């Protein structure tokens, strides 16, 4: 018998939508320096970008005249991917496969301004898997902090990312022919001024899959057009806006008066979207089937225009 327990009835409203100014400088790695200077870590040729450990993340360059990174030559049979924006993109190793070392590569950058406590931000990037590498992971982690980081090791950073970017249409980041945008919402603690992108899991805990039978035994991704955009202030309301109850194995959702929601999303505790349902009628209640969800803690969010409201619940088998 399906049961659901509701707790922490917290309602959040995105009060205003700010101008979509990207707080990530040089988001597509176009601005470069010291192209003629040899360096082991190509990422350092992209202005503003830094390396938080001793591994060697890459810059790939489709501009073969003013080449400032590894050449992205369209004549290559394997590994070629035209940048999503401009002439350059970055590339980094996320995982060396099951039973491998904990070596990781990361991208670090200082934001143009610190994040504000009580505000929501959209964190996004575009990825494409290098097609001659046979492993794929399930997410890309994003850590934000008040200061820069450097650990004198090529291994994984001892940090916990606040955001894990998943593809809602695929359990693994396996796309190698096209660029795919990944995005999620961050609620800032305040003062975050640095961003690090990569995989923060030790080798044995990485959720990965082999996607091609033959190839380099690693998970390697191209990254382009990184963004962090202020969405607006978040107000906590004294009363929950969503009225929910379990009836016959599904959630019955009563929307607040005057709130025109367009979509219902259910996320698990890691922030991964596990269920999305468009709202095609303004009438309430709205029914969401939970039969395919395993037991656990979830957050249900209703979004309409510039506003959203959420309720956290526990599903119990």
C-alpha positions, 0 to 999 in steps of 0.5 A: 500500500502506498503511503506519503508523509508530508513535512517541512511545508515550506512555500517559496515564491520567486518574487521578481525576475532580474535582468539575466546577467551572467555572473560567469566571466568568459563563459565560453572560454573565448578570451585567451592569453599567452597562446605562444607560451607552452603550459601543461594546463591548457585551461590557464590560457582562458582568462579568468579560469583557474585550476583548483588541483594539479590535474590538467583540464584542457581548452579546445580550439577550433580556430586553427589559425590563432590556435590557443588550445588543443586543436579541434580539427574537423578532419579528425574521425573521433573526438571532434565536436564544434564548440557550442559558442564561438571557437573554443570550449573546455574539456576535462576528465570526470572519471577513469572507470570502475576500480580506477584512481580518484584523479579528477579535472576541474574548472574554477572561476571567480564570479563577477559578484558575490551571491546574495543570501535569500536569492535564487540563481540559475546554474547552467552549462552545455556538455557533450561527451567525447565520442571515443571515450567509452564511459559516461557519468550521471551528473556534473557537480557545481560547488560554490564557495566564498574563497578559491580552492587549491589542493596539491593533488590530482585527485578529487576535491574534498568538497560537496557540490551544492548543485548536481546537474542532471539531464531530465531526459536521460539517466546518464550524460551519454550524448556525444553528437550534440550539445545538451544544456543542463541547468538547475536552481541554487538558493544562495547562502550568501557570499559565494564568490567562486565556482568549481565544476567537475565530478566530486565523487570518489571512484567507487561511488561514481554512478557511471555506465559504459556507452560504447564497446570500444574506446578510451576507458575514461569519461571525458566531457566538453564543457561550454557556455557556463552560466550563473544568473540571478533569478530573484529574491526568495520570500518565505510565506507564513502559510503553505501555498500548496494543499496536498493529500494522498488519494488512491496512490497519487498526490492530489494538489490544490493550487492557491487561489489566483496562482496560474501554474504551468508545470509540476516537478518532483525532485529527489534529495540530490536535486535530480528531476524525477518527474515533470508534468505540464498543467494543461488546465487551470482547474484544481485539484491536480493529480500526480501519480507516484507509483513509479517513485521509490520510497524517499524524500522528495520536493514537489514544485509548481511553477508558473511564470516568474513564481513557484511554490514548493512542498517537501514530502516523504514517500513510504512504501 
